Amino acid sequence: MAISTEQIAGETAALDLMRGYLAGDPEAIAAAAAAGAVCPTTAAYMRRQASGLLAEAVLADPGFSPYRRAVMGPAGPRAAGSA
């Protein structure tokens, strides 16, 4: 199965959209939505990919909301009980 440029653009826009939601950046969200709306095929791929990304996030964290900024803990070993 060949991958089209519309598919690649839609998948890229979906990832950019999710990054915008996670960062709480309305300008990034608007830019990704505009990039994904270039053509109907790109928009369809974007919706499909964004839906899958959201479903995976909800399964991983039932408290997930695209309207709330994601908060990640500090990098490195966990502090609880480790020296």
C-alpha positions in Angstrom: 0.0 0.0 0.0 1.5 3.3 -1.1 1.5 6.2 1.3 0.3 9.4 -0.2 1.4 13.0 0.5 -2.1 13.7 1.8 -1.8 10.9 4.4 1.6 12.1 5.5 0.3 15.7 5.8 -2.7 14.5 7.8 -0.7 12.4 10.2 1.7 15.3 10.7 -1.1 17.7 11.3 -2.7 15.3 13.8 0.6 15.0 15.8 1.0 18.8 15.7 -2.6 19.2 16.9 -2.0 16.9 19.8 1.2 18.7 20.7 -0.7 22.0 20.7 -3.3 20.6 23.0 -0.8 19.1 25.4 1.2 22.4 25.4 -1.9 24.4 25.8 -1.0 26.5 22.8 -4.0 27.9 20.9 -1.9 29.2 18.1 -0.3 25.8 17.5 -3.8 24.2 17.6 -5.1 26.6 15.0 -2.1 26.2 12.8 -2.4 22.4 12.9 -6.1 22.5 12.2 -5.5 24.8 9.2 -2.7 22.5 7.9 -5.0 19.5 8.2 -7.8 21.2 6.3 -5.8 21.7 3.1 -7.8 19.0 1.3 -10.5 16.6 2.2 -8.2 13.5 2.1 -5.7 15.2 4.4 -8.5 16.3 6.8 -9.8 12.7 6.9 -6.4 11.3 7.7 -5.9 14.0 10.4 -9.3 13.2 12.0 -8.6 9.5 12.0 -5.1 9.9 13.5 -6.2 12.4 16.1 -9.0 10.1 17.1 -6.6 7.2 17.6 -4.2 9.4 19.6 -7.0 10.6 21.8 -8.3 7.1 22.3 -4.9 5.8 23.3 -4.4 8.7 25.8 -7.8 8.1 27.4 -7.1 4.4 27.7 -3.7 5.2 29.3 -5.2 7.9 31.6 -9.0 8.1 32.1 -8.5 11.6 33.6 -7.1 12.9 30.3 -8.6 16.1 28.8 -7.4 18.0 25.8 -8.7 21.1 27.5 -6.2 20.8 30.4 -2.4 21.1 30.0 -0.5 17.8 30.5 1.8 17.8 33.5 4.7 15.5 33.4 6.9 14.6 36.4 10.6 15.4 36.4 12.9 13.2 34.3 15.2 10.7 36.0 14.7 8.1 38.7 11.6 8.3 40.9 12.3 10.0 44.2 9.9 7.8 46.2 12.1 5.5 48.2 15.2 5.9 46.1 18.4 7.5 47.2 
